[in-house]
Amino acid sequence: MAPGSIHPGLTGIEAGLSATGDIFDAIAGRARTTVASLSEGLDACRAVSTGLLRLNWDNGDRTVLVNPELSGVTFGWRLTSTARDEFFAAIESSGFHTRIVIDRMEEYGGPVDRIVNAGGIPQKNATLNRVYANVLNKTVLAPERDVTVWGRRYSLSLSRMRRRRRFMRGCFRCSGSCISNWASGVLCRPGCGDDPLEAYLVALASSAPISRR
């Protein structure tokens, strides 16, 4: 937790997964292909339709267990399972792990209204945003441009403003709207597609083995 790291009147909370993009890259690398190639046709996948259940601890767990020694595991492998199946299962797993992080934040009084899914993959993979929106049960925004660049510029601006304290009060009045303007893009709301949160909960709670469609 870092007071003033994003806005002088708010506290920034840093938490998340120990790896996401690297896990996707590793899956693609083992199959001697690319994440972009595995993403083709991924929109046909639905909740647990691959028959795989994955735990994305390939690089340990950052939040909430804080244990870098943990290892990932995938259940349900069959001779017919493909790298694309594992990739989709990894997307589902990262969504549920993110859900754990967000639930912990909200449990301790940090409300989360929407998700800004920054990074290169969300801008190119609508399926990932769909799964996240349904698993998190929150609106997910995939920015149309690289918000990490804007974040660096914003942090630099804050640093300069702090040195010029007489301007700070007026400058920060618009910071919330500025952030909203930067984070424009494609919205994905809960319930989009055929795999809402309820579909996951029913499938995971079922005593019957998960099977492919």
C-alpha positions in Angstrom: 0.0 0.0 0.0 1.4 3.4 -1.0 -0.4 6.6 -0.1 -0.4 9.1 -2.9 1.2 6.7 -5.5 -1.6 7.3 -8.0 -3.5 10.3 -6.5 -2.5 12.5 -3.5 -5.8 11.9 -1.8 -5.9 8.1 -2.3 -3.9 5.1 -1.4 -2.6 2.7 -4.2 -2.8 -1.0 -3.5 -0.4 -3.2 -5.3 -1.4 -6.9 -5.6 -2.0 -9.5 -8.2 -0.7 -12.6 -9.9 3.0 -13.5 -9.9 2.8 -14.2 -13.7 0.1 -14.0 -16.4 1.6 -13.1 -19.7 4.7 -15.3 -19.0 2.5 -18.3 -18.3 0.7 -17.8 -21.6 4.0 -17.4 -23.4 5.3 -20.6 -21.7 2.2 -22.6 -22.9 2.7 -21.3 -26.4 6.5 -22.0 -26.3 6.0 -25.6 -25.2 3.8 -26.0 -28.2 6.3 -24.2 -30.5 3.8 -21.6 -31.4 2.7 -18.1 -30.4 0.0 -16.7 -28.1 -1.5 -14.9 -31.1 -1.8 -18.3 -32.9 -3.4 -20.0 -29.8 -5.9 -17.1 -29.6 -7.3 -17.9 -33.0 -10.6 -19.8 -32.7 -10.5 -19.3 -28.9 -13.9 -17.5 -29.0 -15.6 -20.9 -29.5 -14.5 -22.1 -26.0 -17.0 -21.8 -23.2 -16.9 -22.3 -19.4 -14.7 -25.4 -18.6 -15.5 -26.8 -22.1 -11.9 -27.9 -22.5 -12.2 -30.4 -19.7 -9.1 -28.9 -18.0 -8.9 -27.3 -14.6 -5.7 -25.3 -14.1 -4.0 -23.7 -11.1 -1.7 -20.9 -12.3 1.0 -21.2 -9.7 3.7 -21.7 -12.3 5.7 -18.8 -10.8 4.4 -19.2 -7.2 1.6 -17.3 -5.6 1.9 -13.5 -5.0 -1.4 -12.7 -3.5 -2.7 -13.9 -1.0 -0.4 -16.7 -0.1 2.8 -14.9 -0.9 4.7 -18.1 -1.6 7.1 -18.2 -4.6 7.9 -21.9 -4.0 4.4 -23.1 -5.2 4.0 -24.8 -8.5 1.2 -24.9 -11.1 -0.8 -27.9 -12.0 -3.4 -28.8 -14.6 -6.1 -31.5 -14.1 -8.1 -33.4 -16.6 -5.5 -34.0 -19.3 -6.6 -36.4 -22.1 -4.8 -37.6 -25.2 -7.0 -35.2 -27.2 -6.2 -32.1 -25.1 -4.4 -29.4 -27.1 -2.2 -26.4 -26.3 -5.2 -24.2 -27.1 -7.2 -26.1 -24.4 -4.5 -25.4 -21.9 -4.3 -21.7 -22.9 -8.0 -21.3 -22.4 -7.8 -23.1 -19.0 -5.0 -20.7 -18.1 -7.2 -17.7 -18.9 -9.9 -19.1 -16.7 -7.5 -19.8 -13.9 -6.0 -16.3 -14.1 -9.5 -14.9 -14.0 -10.4 -16.8 -10.8 -7.1 -15.9 -9.2 -7.8 -12.3 -9.9 -11.2 -12.8 -8.4 -9.5 -14.0 -5.1 -7.4 -10.8 -5.1 -10.4 -8.5 -5.7 -12.6 -10.3 -3.1 -9.8 -9.8 -0.5 -9.6 -6.1 -1.3 -13.4 -5.7 -1.0 -13.5 -7.8 2.2 -11.3 -5.1 3.8 -13.2 -2.1 2.5 -11.7 -1.4 -0.9 -14.7 -1.4 -3.4 -13.9 -2.3 -7.0 -16.4 -0.9 -9.5 -14.7 -1.9 -12.8 -11.6 -3.5 -14.1 -9.2 -1.8 -16.5 -7.5 -4.7 -18.2 -4.2 -3.1 -19.2 -1.4 -4.8 -21.1 -1.0 -6.1 -24.7 -3.0 -9.3 -24.6 -6.4 -7.8 -23.5 -6.2 -5.4 -26.5 -5.9 -8.4 -28.9 -7.9 -11.1 -27.1 -11.7 -10.5 -26.7 -12.1 -14.0 -25.2 -9.9 -13.1 -22.2 -11.9 -10.0 -21.5 -15.2 -12.0 -21.8 -13.9 -14.6 -19.3 -12.7 -12.0 -16.9 -15.9 -10.1 -17.0 -18.0 -13.2 -16.2 -15.6 -14.7 -13.6 -15.1 -11.4 -11.8 -18.8 -10.4 -12.3 -17.6 -6.9 -13.1 -17.3 -4.7 -16.2 -13.9 -5.1 -17.8 -12.5 -2.3 -20.0 -9.9 -3.2 -22.6 -8.1 0.2 -23.3 -7.7 1.1 -26.9 -4.1 2.3 -26.3 -1.2 1.5 -24.0 -2.3 2.8 -20.6 1.1 1.8 -19.0 2.7 4.5 -21.1 0.1 7.0 -19.9 0.6 5.8 -16.3 4.3 6.6 -16.5 3.6 10.0 -17.9 1.0 10.6 -15.2 3.4 9.5 -12.4 6.0 11.9 -13.9 3.5 14.7 -13.9 2.6 14.0 -10.3 6.2 14.1 -9.3 6.7 17.5 -11.0 3.5 18.8 -9.4 4.6 17.9 -6.0 7.6 20.1 -6.5 5.3 22.9 -7.4 2.9 22.6 -4.5 1.1 25.9 -5.2 -0.4 24.3 -8.3 -1.3 21.0 -6.8 -4.8 21.8 -5.5 -6.0 23.0 -8.9 -4.3 20.4 -11.0 -5.6 17.4 -9.1 -9.2 18.4 -9.5 -9.3 17.0 -13.0 -7.1 13.9 -12.3 -10.0 11.5 -12.0 -11.6 12.6 -15.3 -8.2 12.6 -17.0 -7.7 8.9 -16.0 -11.1 8.1 -17.3 -10.4 9.8 -20.6 -7.1 7.9 -21.0 -8.8 4.5 -20.3 -11.2 4.5 -23.2 -11.7 1.4 -25.1 -13.9 -1.7 -25.4 -16.3 -2.6 -22.6 -17.2 -6.2 -21.7 -19.9 -6.6 -19.1 -20.8 -9.6 -17.0 -23.1 -12.0 -18.7 -21.5 -11.5 -22.2 -21.1 -14.7 -24.1 -22.4 -18.2 -23.0 -20.2 -18.6 -20.0 -21.5 -16.4 -17.1 -20.2 -16.8 -13.6 -23.1 -19.2 -12.8 -22.0 -21.6 -15.5 -18.5 -21.8 -13.9 -20.0 -22.3 -10.4 -22.3 -25.0 -11.5 -19.6 -26.9 -13.5 -17.0 -26.6 -10.7 -19.5 -27.6 -7.9 -20.8 -30.6 -9.9 -19.7 -34.0 -8.5 -19.7 -35.4 -12.1 -16.4 -35.3 -13.9 -15.9 -32.4 -16.3 -16.1 -33.5 -19.9 -15.5 -31.9 -23.2 -18.4 -30.7 -25.3 
